């Protein structure tokens, strides 16, 4: 039986633009690959299946407005863990790192990897770096 990897990603479009090669590498290494993201509709499931992946829809973490929606997201991820029984769960983005980490406490996963992509808005301005960061390459 093939080992399984479950990728938890904030948005399916971001998967196609940034994480497709990673998932293809896992598939080529013999893993069954499950992609869970917000906005995975039937058309996306078909597209994922054409690449040999399974697609799962998640509640949109960008729309977290209350403790109830946080709990809904955590339980949705825990449900996918129980359904697929992955050997490895790779959680990408800060929100899903938090939500996926909590879900993994409810429905344990043998191995959990968090990837926090990018530096974020805080580090995107040279003006901020010059004024506030002693370690900035632009600091006087």
Phi and psi in radians as a Rosetta constraint file:
Dihedral C 1 N 2 CA 2 C 2 CIRCULARHARMONIC -1.238 0.35
Dihedral N 2 CA 2 C 2 N 3 CIRCULARHARMONIC 2.533 0.35
Dihedral C 2 N 3 CA 3 C 3 CIRCULARHARMONIC -1.194 0.35
Dihedral N 3 CA 3 C 3 N 4 CIRCULARHARMONIC 2.660 0.35
Dihedral C 3 N 4 CA 4 C 4 CIRCULARHARMONIC -2.075 0.35
Dihedral N 4 CA 4 C 4 N 5 CIRCULARHARMONIC 2.454 0.35
Dihedral C 4 N 5 CA 5 C 5 CIRCULARHARMONIC -2.152 0.35
Dihedral N 5 CA 5 C 5 N 6 CIRCULARHARMONIC 2.308 0.35
Dihedral C 5 N 6 CA 6 C 6 CIRCULARHARMONIC -1.949 0.35
Dihedral N 6 CA 6 C 6 N 7 CIRCULARHARMONIC 2.021 0.35
Dihedral C 6 N 7 CA 7 C 7 CIRCULARHARMONIC -1.654 0.35
Dihedral N 7 CA 7 C 7 N 8 CIRCULARHARMONIC 2.258 0.35
Dihedral C 7 N 8 CA 8 C 8 CIRCULARHARMONIC -1.945 0.35
Dihedral N 8 CA 8 C 8 N 9 CIRCULARHARMONIC 2.015 0.35
Dihedral C 8 N 9 CA 9 C 9 CIRCULARHARMONIC -2.291 0.35
Dihedral N 9 CA 9 C 9 N 10 CIRCULARHARMONIC 2.544 0.35
Dihedral C 9 N 10 CA 10 C 10 CIRCULARHARMONIC -1.144 0.35
Dihedral N 10 CA 10 C 10 N 11 CIRCULARHARMONIC -0.570 0.35
Dihedral C 10 N 11 CA 11 C 11 CIRCULARHARMONIC -2.615 0.35
Dihedral N 11 CA 11 C 11 N 12 CIRCULARHARMONIC 2.345 0.35
Dihedral C 11 N 12 CA 12 C 12 CIRCULARHARMONIC -1.087 0.35
Dihedral N 12 CA 12 C 12 N 13 CIRCULARHARMONIC -0.591 0.35
Dihedral C 12 N 13 CA 13 C 13 CIRCULARHARMONIC -1.094 0.35
Dihedral N 13 CA 13 C 13 N 14 CIRCULARHARMONIC -0.638 0.35
Dihedral C 13 N 14 CA 14 C 14 CIRCULARHARMONIC -1.191 0.35
Dihedral N 14 CA 14 C 14 N 15 CIRCULARHARMONIC -0.583 0.35
Dihedral C 14 N 15 CA 15 C 15 CIRCULARHARMONIC -1.038 0.35
Dihedral N 15 CA 15 C 15 N 16 CIRCULARHARMONIC -0.866 0.35
Dihedral C 15 N 16 CA 16 C 16 CIRCULARHARMONIC -1.075 0.35
Dihedral N 16 CA 16 C 16 N 17 CIRCULARHARMONIC -0.649 0.35
Dihedral C 16 N 17 CA 17 C 17 CIRCULARHARMONIC -1.498 0.35
Dihedral N 17 CA 17 C 17 N 18 CIRCULARHARMONIC -0.390 0.35
Dihedral C 17 N 18 CA 18 C 18 CIRCULARHARMONIC -2.212 0.35
Dihedral N 18 CA 18 C 18 N 19 CIRCULARHARMONIC -0.461 0.35
Dihedral C 18 N 19 CA 19 C 19 CIRCULARHARMONIC -2.096 0.35
Dihedral N 19 CA 19 C 19 N 20 CIRCULARHARMONIC -0.007 0.35
Dihedral C 19 N 20 CA 20 C 20 CIRCULARHARMONIC -0.981 0.35
Dihedral N 20 CA 20 C 20 N 21 CIRCULARHARMONIC -0.821 0.35
Dihedral C 20 N 21 CA 21 C 21 CIRCULARHARMONIC -1.054 0.35
Dihedral N 21 CA 21 C 21 N 22 CIRCULARHARMONIC -0.602 0.35
Dihedral C 21 N 22 CA 22 C 22 CIRCULARHARMONIC -1.130 0.35
Dihedral N 22 CA 22 C 22 N 23 CIRCULARHARMONIC -0.800 0.35
Dihedral C 22 N 23 CA 23 C 23 CIRCULARHARMONIC -1.152 0.35
Dihedral N 23 CA 23 C 23 N 24 CIRCULARHARMONIC -0.674 0.35
Dihedral C 23 N 24 CA 24 C 24 CIRCULARHARMONIC -1.112 0.35
Dihedral N 24 CA 24 C 24 N 25 CIRCULARHARMONIC -0.683 0.35
Dihedral C 24 N 25 CA 25 C 25 CIRCULARHARMONIC -1.095 0.35
Dihedral N 25 CA 25 C 25 N 26 CIRCULARHARMONIC -0.717 0.35
Dihedral C 25 N 26 CA 26 C 26 CIRCULARHARMONIC -1.119 0.35
Dihedral N 26 CA 26 C 26 N 27 CIRCULARHARMONIC -0.727 0.35
Dihedral C 26 N 27 CA 27 C 27 CIRCULARHARMONIC -1.092 0.35
Dihedral N 27 CA 27 C 27 N 28 CIRCULARHARMONIC -0.789 0.35
Dihedral C 27 N 28 CA 28 C 28 CIRCULARHARMONIC -1.118 0.35
Dihedral N 28 CA 28 C 28 N 29 CIRCULARHARMONIC -0.468 0.35
Dihedral C 28 N 29 CA 29 C 29 CIRCULARHARMONIC -1.431 0.35
Dihedral N 29 CA 29 C 29 N 30 CIRCULARHARMONIC 0.008 0.35
Dihedral C 29 N 30 CA 30 C 30 CIRCULARHARMONIC 1.788 0.35
Dihedral N 30 CA 30 C 30 N 31 CIRCULARHARMONIC 0.059 0.35
Dihedral C 30 N 31 CA 31 C 31 CIRCULARHARMONIC -1.420 0.35
Dihedral N 31 CA 31 C 31 N 32 CIRCULARHARMONIC 2.545 0.35
Dihedral C 31 N 32 CA 32 C 32 CIRCULARHARMONIC -1.430 0.35
Dihedral N 32 CA 32 C 32 N 33 CIRCULARHARMONIC 2.245 0.35
Dihedral C 32 N 33 CA 33 C 33 CIRCULARHARMONIC -1.938 0.35
Dihedral N 33 CA 33 C 33 N 34 CIRCULARHARMONIC 2.197 0.35
Dihedral C 33 N 34 CA 34 C 34 CIRCULARHARMONIC -2.038 0.35
Dihedral N 34 CA 34 C 34 N 35 CIRCULARHARMONIC 2.226 0.35
Dihedral C 34 N 35 CA 35 C 35 CIRCULARHARMONIC -1.926 0.35
Dihedral N 35 CA 35 C 35 N 36 CIRCULARHARMONIC 2.101 0.35
Dihedral C 35 N 36 CA 36 C 36 CIRCULARHARMONIC -2.056 0.35
Dihedral N 36 CA 36 C 36 N 37 CIRCULARHARMONIC 2.195 0.35
Dihedral C 36 N 37 CA 37 C 37 CIRCULARHARMONIC -2.714 0.35
Dihedral N 37 CA 37 C 37 N 38 CIRCULARHARMONIC 2.883 0.35
Dihedral C 37 N 38 CA 38 C 38 CIRCULARHARMONIC -1.237 0.35
Dihedral N 38 CA 38 C 38 N 39 CIRCULARHARMONIC 2.595 0.35
Dihedral C 38 N 39 CA 39 C 39 CIRCULARHARMONIC 1.234 0.35
Dihedral N 39 CA 39 C 39 N 40 CIRCULARHARMONIC 0.537 0.35
Dihedral C 39 N 40 CA 40 C 40 CIRCULARHARMONIC -1.584 0.35
Dihedral N 40 CA 40 C 40 N 41 CIRCULARHARMONIC 1.697 0.35
Dihedral C 40 N 41 CA 41 C 41 CIRCULARHARMONIC -1.660 0.35
Dihedral N 41 CA 41 C 41 N 42 CIRCULARHARMONIC -3.023 0.35
Dihedral C 41 N 42 CA 42 C 42 CIRCULARHARMONIC -1.088 0.35
Dihedral N 42 CA 42 C 42 N 43 CIRCULARHARMONIC -0.684 0.35
Dihedral C 42 N 43 CA 43 C 43 CIRCULARHARMONIC -1.090 0.35
Dihedral N 43 CA 43 C 43 N 44 CIRCULARHARMONIC -0.694 0.35
Dihedral C 43 N 44 CA 44 C 44 CIRCULARHARMONIC -1.199 0.35
Dihedral N 44 CA 44 C 44 N 45 CIRCULARHARMONIC -0.666 0.35
Dihedral C 44 N 45 CA 45 C 45 CIRCULARHARMONIC -1.056 0.35
Dihedral N 45 CA 45 C 45 N 46 CIRCULARHARMONIC -0.735 0.35
Dihedral C 45 N 46 CA 46 C 46 CIRCULARHARMONIC -1.122 0.35
Dihedral N 46 CA 46 C 46 N 47 CIRCULARHARMONIC -0.784 0.35
Dihedral C 46 N 47 CA 47 C 47 CIRCULARHARMONIC -1.066 0.35
Dihedral N 47 CA 47 C 47 N 48 CIRCULARHARMONIC -0.752 0.35
Dihedral C 47 N 48 CA 48 C 48 CIRCULARHARMONIC -1.104 0.35
Dihedral N 48 CA 48 C 48 N 49 CIRCULARHARMONIC -0.739 0.35
Dihedral C 48 N 49 CA 49 C 49 CIRCULARHARMONIC -1.083 0.35
Dihedral N 49 CA 49 C 49 N 50 CIRCULARHARMONIC -0.601 0.35
Dihedral C 49 N 50 CA 50 C 50 CIRCULARHARMONIC -1.079 0.35
Dihedral N 50 CA 50 C 50 N 51 CIRCULARHARMONIC -0.445 0.35
Dihedral C 50 N 51 CA 51 C 51 CIRCULARHARMONIC -1.617 0.35
Dihedral N 51 CA 51 C 51 N 52 CIRCULARHARMONIC -0.023 0.35
Dihedral C 51 N 52 CA 52 C 52 CIRCULARHARMONIC 1.550 0.35
Dihedral N 52 CA 52 C 52 N 53 CIRCULARHARMONIC 0.301 0.35
Dihedral C 52 N 53 CA 53 C 53 CIRCULARHARMONIC -1.884 0.35
Dihedral N 53 CA 53 C 53 N 54 CIRCULARHARMONIC 2.786 0.35
Dihedral C 53 N 54 CA 54 C 54 CIRCULARHARMONIC -1.775 0.35
Dihedral N 54 CA 54 C 54 N 55 CIRCULARHARMONIC 2.362 0.35
Dihedral C 54 N 55 CA 55 C 55 CIRCULARHARMONIC -1.909 0.35
Dihedral N 55 CA 55 C 55 N 56 CIRCULARHARMONIC 2.393 0.35
Dihedral C 55 N 56 CA 56 C 56 CIRCULARHARMONIC -2.297 0.35
Dihedral N 56 CA 56 C 56 N 57 CIRCULARHARMONIC 2.461 0.35
Dihedral C 56 N 57 CA 57 C 57 CIRCULARHARMONIC -1.603 0.35
Dihedral N 57 CA 57 C 57 N 58 CIRCULARHARMONIC 2.455 0.35
Dihedral C 57 N 58 CA 58 C 58 CIRCULARHARMONIC -2.084 0.35
Dihedral N 58 CA 58 C 58 N 59 CIRCULARHARMONIC 2.684 0.35
Dihedral C 58 N 59 CA 59 C 59 CIRCULARHARMONIC -1.043 0.35
Dihedral N 59 CA 59 C 59 N 60 CIRCULARHARMONIC 2.605 0.35
Dihedral C 59 N 60 CA 60 C 60 CIRCULARHARMONIC -1.287 0.35
Dihedral N 60 CA 60 C 60 N 61 CIRCULARHARMONIC 1.944 0.35
Dihedral C 60 N 61 CA 61 C 61 CIRCULARHARMONIC -1.211 0.35
Dihedral N 61 CA 61 C 61 N 62 CIRCULARHARMONIC -0.313 0.35
Dihedral C 61 N 62 CA 62 C 62 CIRCULARHARMONIC -1.227 0.35
Dihedral N 62 CA 62 C 62 N 63 CIRCULARHARMONIC -0.280 0.35
Dihedral C 62 N 63 CA 63 C 63 CIRCULARHARMONIC -1.835 0.35
Dihedral N 63 CA 63 C 63 N 64 CIRCULARHARMONIC 0.487 0.35
Dihedral C 63 N 64 CA 64 C 64 CIRCULARHARMONIC -1.295 0.35
Dihedral N 64 CA 64 C 64 N 65 CIRCULARHARMONIC 2.017 0.35
Dihedral C 64 N 65 CA 65 C 65 CIRCULARHARMONIC -2.184 0.35
Dihedral N 65 CA 65 C 65 N 66 CIRCULARHARMONIC -0.105 0.35
Dihedral C 65 N 66 CA 66 C 66 CIRCULARHARMONIC -2.726 0.35
Dihedral N 66 CA 66 C 66 N 67 CIRCULARHARMONIC 2.878 0.35
Dihedral C 66 N 67 CA 67 C 67 CIRCULARHARMONIC -1.027 0.35
Dihedral N 67 CA 67 C 67 N 68 CIRCULARHARMONIC -0.535 0.35
Dihedral C 67 N 68 CA 68 C 68 CIRCULARHARMONIC -1.099 0.35
Dihedral N 68 CA 68 C 68 N 69 CIRCULARHARMONIC -0.755 0.35
Dihedral C 68 N 69 CA 69 C 69 CIRCULARHARMONIC -1.235 0.35
Dihedral N 69 CA 69 C 69 N 70 CIRCULARHARMONIC -0.534 0.35
Dihedral C 69 N 70 CA 70 C 70 CIRCULARHARMONIC -1.095 0.35
Dihedral N 70 CA 70 C 70 N 71 CIRCULARHARMONIC -0.841 0.35
Dihedral C 70 N 71 CA 71 C 71 CIRCULARHARMONIC -1.077 0.35
Dihedral N 71 CA 71 C 71 N 72 CIRCULARHARMONIC -0.704 0.35
Dihedral C 71 N 72 CA 72 C 72 CIRCULARHARMONIC -1.024 0.35
Dihedral N 72 CA 72 C 72 N 73 CIRCULARHARMONIC -0.759 0.35
Dihedral C 72 N 73 CA 73 C 73 CIRCULARHARMONIC -1.157 0.35
Dihedral N 73 CA 73 C 73 N 74 CIRCULARHARMONIC -0.777 0.35
Dihedral C 73 N 74 CA 74 C 74 CIRCULARHARMONIC -1.063 0.35
Dihedral N 74 CA 74 C 74 N 75 CIRCULARHARMONIC -0.803 0.35
Dihedral C 74 N 75 CA 75 C 75 CIRCULARHARMONIC -1.172 0.35
Dihedral N 75 CA 75 C 75 N 76 CIRCULARHARMONIC -0.591 0.35
Dihedral C 75 N 76 CA 76 C 76 CIRCULARHARMONIC -1.114 0.35
Dihedral N 76 CA 76 C 76 N 77 CIRCULARHARMONIC -0.754 0.35
Dihedral C 76 N 77 CA 77 C 77 CIRCULARHARMONIC -1.171 0.35
Dihedral N 77 CA 77 C 77 N 78 CIRCULARHARMONIC -0.759 0.35
Dihedral C 77 N 78 CA 78 C 78 CIRCULARHARMONIC -1.048 0.35
Dihedral N 78 CA 78 C 78 N 79 CIRCULARHARMONIC -0.656 0.35
Dihedral C 78 N 79 CA 79 C 79 CIRCULARHARMONIC -1.099 0.35
Dihedral N 79 CA 79 C 79 N 80 CIRCULARHARMONIC -0.697 0.35
Dihedral C 79 N 80 CA 80 C 80 CIRCULARHARMONIC -1.172 0.35
Dihedral N 80 CA 80 C 80 N 81 CIRCULARHARMONIC -0.638 0.35
Dihedral C 80 N 81 CA 81 C 81 CIRCULARHARMONIC -1.084 0.35
Dihedral N 81 CA 81 C 81 N 82 CIRCULARHARMONIC -0.801 0.35
Dihedral C 81 N 82 CA 82 C 82 CIRCULARHARMONIC -1.139 0.35
Dihedral N 82 CA 82 C 82 N 83 CIRCULARHARMONIC -0.682 0.35
Dihedral C 82 N 83 CA 83 C 83 CIRCULARHARMONIC -1.169 0.35
Dihedral N 83 CA 83 C 83 N 84 CIRCULARHARMONIC -0.798 0.35
Dihedral C 83 N 84 CA 84 C 84 CIRCULARHARMONIC -1.721 0.35
Dihedral N 84 CA 84 C 84 N 85 CIRCULARHARMONIC -0.352 0.35
Dihedral C 84 N 85 CA 85 C 85 CIRCULARHARMONIC 0.881 0.35
Dihedral N 85 CA 85 C 85 N 86 CIRCULARHARMONIC 1.018 0.35
Dihedral C 85 N 86 CA 86 C 86 CIRCULARHARMONIC -1.212 0.35
Dihedral N 86 CA 86 C 86 N 87 CIRCULARHARMONIC 2.618 0.35
Dihedral C 86 N 87 CA 87 C 87 CIRCULARHARMONIC -1.412 0.35
Dihedral N 87 CA 87 C 87 N 88 CIRCULARHARMONIC -0.432 0.35
Dihedral C 87 N 88 CA 88 C 88 CIRCULARHARMONIC -2.508 0.35
Dihedral N 88 CA 88 C 88 N 89 CIRCULARHARMONIC 2.359 0.35
Dihedral C 88 N 89 CA 89 C 89 CIRCULARHARMONIC -2.077 0.35
Dihedral N 89 CA 89 C 89 N 90 CIRCULARHARMONIC 2.194 0.35
Dihedral C 89 N 90 CA 90 C 90 CIRCULARHARMONIC -1.962 0.35
Dihedral N 90 CA 90 C 90 N 91 CIRCULARHARMONIC 1.963 0.35
Dihedral C 90 N 91 CA 91 C 91 CIRCULARHARMONIC -1.828 0.35
Dihedral N 91 CA 91 C 91 N 92 CIRCULARHARMONIC 2.215 0.35
Dihedral C 91 N 92 CA 92 C 92 CIRCULARHARMONIC -2.073 0.35
Dihedral N 92 CA 92 C 92 N 93 CIRCULARHARMONIC 2.327 0.35
Dihedral C 92 N 93 CA 93 C 93 CIRCULARHARMONIC 1.647 0.35
Dihedral N 93 CA 93 C 93 N 94 CIRCULARHARMONIC 2.674 0.35
Dihedral C 93 N 94 CA 94 C 94 CIRCULARHARMONIC -1.116 0.35
Dihedral N 94 CA 94 C 94 N 95 CIRCULARHARMONIC -0.748 0.35
Dihedral C 94 N 95 CA 95 C 95 CIRCULARHARMONIC -1.107 0.35
Dihedral N 95 CA 95 C 95 N 96 CIRCULARHARMONIC -0.806 0.35
Dihedral C 95 N 96 CA 96 C 96 CIRCULARHARMONIC -1.281 0.35
Dihedral N 96 CA 96 C 96 N 97 CIRCULARHARMONIC -0.411 0.35
Dihedral C 96 N 97 CA 97 C 97 CIRCULARHARMONIC -1.083 0.35
Dihedral N 97 CA 97 C 97 N 98 CIRCULARHARMONIC -0.782 0.35
Dihedral C 97 N 98 CA 98 C 98 CIRCULARHARMONIC -1.156 0.35
Dihedral N 98 CA 98 C 98 N 99 CIRCULARHARMONIC -0.937 0.35
Dihedral C 98 N 99 CA 99 C 99 CIRCULARHARMONIC -1.129 0.35
Dihedral N 99 CA 99 C 99 N 100 CIRCULARHARMONIC -0.758 0.35
Dihedral C 99 N 100 CA 100 C 100 CIRCULARHARMONIC -1.172 0.35
Dihedral N 100 CA 100 C 100 N 101 CIRCULARHARMONIC -0.633 0.35
Dihedral C 100 N 101 CA 101 C 101 CIRCULARHARMONIC -1.092 0.35
Dihedral N 101 CA 101 C 101 N 102 CIRCULARHARMONIC -0.749 0.35
Dihedral C 101 N 102 CA 102 C 102 CIRCULARHARMONIC -1.171 0.35
Dihedral N 102 CA 102 C 102 N 103 CIRCULARHARMONIC -0.710 0.35
Dihedral C 102 N 103 CA 103 C 103 CIRCULARHARMONIC -1.081 0.35
Dihedral N 103 CA 103 C 103 N 104 CIRCULARHARMONIC -0.648 0.35
Dihedral C 103 N 104 CA 104 C 104 CIRCULARHARMONIC -1.194 0.35
Dihedral N 104 CA 104 C 104 N 105 CIRCULARHARMONIC -0.340 0.35
Dihedral C 104 N 105 CA 105 C 105 CIRCULARHARMONIC -1.341 0.35
Dihedral N 105 CA 105 C 105 N 106 CIRCULARHARMONIC -0.526 0.35
Dihedral C 105 N 106 CA 106 C 106 CIRCULARHARMONIC -1.394 0.35
Dihedral N 106 CA 106 C 106 N 107 CIRCULARHARMONIC -0.813 0.35
Dihedral C 106 N 107 CA 107 C 107 CIRCULARHARMONIC -2.147 0.35
Dihedral N 107 CA 107 C 107 N 108 CIRCULARHARMONIC 1.570 0.35
Dihedral C 107 N 108 CA 108 C 108 CIRCULARHARMONIC -0.957 0.35
Dihedral N 108 CA 108 C 108 N 109 CIRCULARHARMONIC 2.530 0.35
Dihedral C 108 N 109 CA 109 C 109 CIRCULARHARMONIC -2.121 0.35
Dihedral N 109 CA 109 C 109 N 110 CIRCULARHARMONIC 2.355 0.35
Dihedral C 109 N 110 CA 110 C 110 CIRCULARHARMONIC -0.994 0.35
Dihedral N 110 CA 110 C 110 N 111 CIRCULARHARMONIC -0.708 0.35
Dihedral C 110 N 111 CA 111 C 111 CIRCULARHARMONIC -2.397 0.35
Dihedral N 111 CA 111 C 111 N 112 CIRCULARHARMONIC 2.388 0.35
Dihedral C 111 N 112 CA 112 C 112 CIRCULARHARMONIC -2.299 0.35
Dihedral N 112 CA 112 C 112 N 113 CIRCULARHARMONIC 2.238 0.35
Dihedral C 112 N 113 CA 113 C 113 CIRCULARHARMONIC -2.104 0.35
Dihedral N 113 CA 113 C 113 N 114 CIRCULARHARMONIC 2.299 0.35
Dihedral C 113 N 114 CA 114 C 114 CIRCULARHARMONIC -1.898 0.35
Dihedral N 114 CA 114 C 114 N 115 CIRCULARHARMONIC 2.336 0.35
Dihedral C 114 N 115 CA 115 C 115 CIRCULARHARMONIC -2.163 0.35
Dihedral N 115 CA 115 C 115 N 116 CIRCULARHARMONIC 2.098 0.35
Dihedral C 115 N 116 CA 116 C 116 CIRCULARHARMONIC -1.814 0.35
Dihedral N 116 CA 116 C 116 N 117 CIRCULARHARMONIC 1.811 0.35
Dihedral C 116 N 117 CA 117 C 117 CIRCULARHARMONIC -1.465 0.35
Dihedral N 117 CA 117 C 117 N 118 CIRCULARHARMONIC 2.457 0.35
Dihedral C 117 N 118 CA 118 C 118 CIRCULARHARMONIC 1.323 0.35
Dihedral N 118 CA 118 C 118 N 119 CIRCULARHARMONIC 2.956 0.35
Dihedral C 118 N 119 CA 119 C 119 CIRCULARHARMONIC -1.688 0.35
Dihedral N 119 CA 119 C 119 N 120 CIRCULARHARMONIC -0.229 0.35
Dihedral C 119 N 120 CA 120 C 120 CIRCULARHARMONIC 1.424 0.35
Dihedral N 120 CA 120 C 120 N 121 CIRCULARHARMONIC 3.085 0.35
Dihedral C 120 N 121 CA 121 C 121 CIRCULARHARMONIC -1.106 0.35
Dihedral N 121 CA 121 C 121 N 122 CIRCULARHARMONIC -0.628 0.35
Dihedral C 121 N 122 CA 122 C 122 CIRCULARHARMONIC -0.947 0.35
Dihedral N 122 CA 122 C 122 N 123 CIRCULARHARMONIC -0.630 0.35
Dihedral C 122 N 123 CA 123 C 123 CIRCULARHARMONIC -1.806 0.35
Dihedral N 123 CA 123 C 123 N 124 CIRCULARHARMONIC 0.227 0.35
Dihedral C 123 N 124 CA 124 C 124 CIRCULARHARMONIC -1.570 0.35
Dihedral N 124 CA 124 C 124 N 125 CIRCULARHARMONIC -0.107 0.35
Dihedral C 124 N 125 CA 125 C 125 CIRCULARHARMONIC -1.979 0.35
Dihedral N 125 CA 125 C 125 N 126 CIRCULARHARMONIC 2.189 0.35
Dihedral C 125 N 126 CA 126 C 126 CIRCULARHARMONIC -1.126 0.35
Dihedral N 126 CA 126 C 126 N 127 CIRCULARHARMONIC -0.539 0.35
Dihedral C 126 N 127 CA 127 C 127 CIRCULARHARMONIC -1.052 0.35
Dihedral N 127 CA 127 C 127 N 128 CIRCULARHARMONIC -0.787 0.35
Dihedral C 127 N 128 CA 128 C 128 CIRCULARHARMONIC -1.094 0.35
Dihedral N 128 CA 128 C 128 N 129 CIRCULARHARMONIC -0.809 0.35
Dihedral C 128 N 129 CA 129 C 129 CIRCULARHARMONIC -1.049 0.35
Dihedral N 129 CA 129 C 129 N 130 CIRCULARHARMONIC -0.755 0.35
Dihedral C 129 N 130 CA 130 C 130 CIRCULARHARMONIC -1.138 0.35
Dihedral N 130 CA 130 C 130 N 131 CIRCULARHARMONIC -0.650 0.35
Dihedral C 130 N 131 CA 131 C 131 CIRCULARHARMONIC -1.504 0.35
Dihedral N 131 CA 131 C 131 N 132 CIRCULARHARMONIC -0.525 0.35
Dihedral C 131 N 132 CA 132 C 132 CIRCULARHARMONIC -2.138 0.35
Dihedral N 132 CA 132 C 132 N 133 CIRCULARHARMONIC -0.178 0.35
Dihedral C 132 N 133 CA 133 C 133 CIRCULARHARMONIC -2.054 0.35
Dihedral N 133 CA 133 C 133 N 134 CIRCULARHARMONIC 1.941 0.35
Dihedral C 133 N 134 CA 134 C 134 CIRCULARHARMONIC -1.111 0.35
Dihedral N 134 CA 134 C 134 N 135 CIRCULARHARMONIC -0.469 0.35
Dihedral C 134 N 135 CA 135 C 135 CIRCULARHARMONIC -1.533 0.35
Dihedral N 135 CA 135 C 135 N 136 CIRCULARHARMONIC -0.006 0.35
Dihedral C 135 N 136 CA 136 C 136 CIRCULARHARMONIC -1.117 0.35
Dihedral N 136 CA 136 C 136 N 137 CIRCULARHARMONIC 2.468 0.35
Dihedral C 136 N 137 CA 137 C 137 CIRCULARHARMONIC -1.150 0.35
Dihedral N 137 CA 137 C 137 N 138 CIRCULARHARMONIC -0.240 0.35
Dihedral C 137 N 138 CA 138 C 138 CIRCULARHARMONIC -1.712 0.35
Dihedral N 138 CA 138 C 138 N 139 CIRCULARHARMONIC -0.011 0.35
Dihedral C 138 N 139 CA 139 C 139 CIRCULARHARMONIC -1.169 0.35
Dihedral N 139 CA 139 C 139 N 140 CIRCULARHARMONIC 2.503 0.35
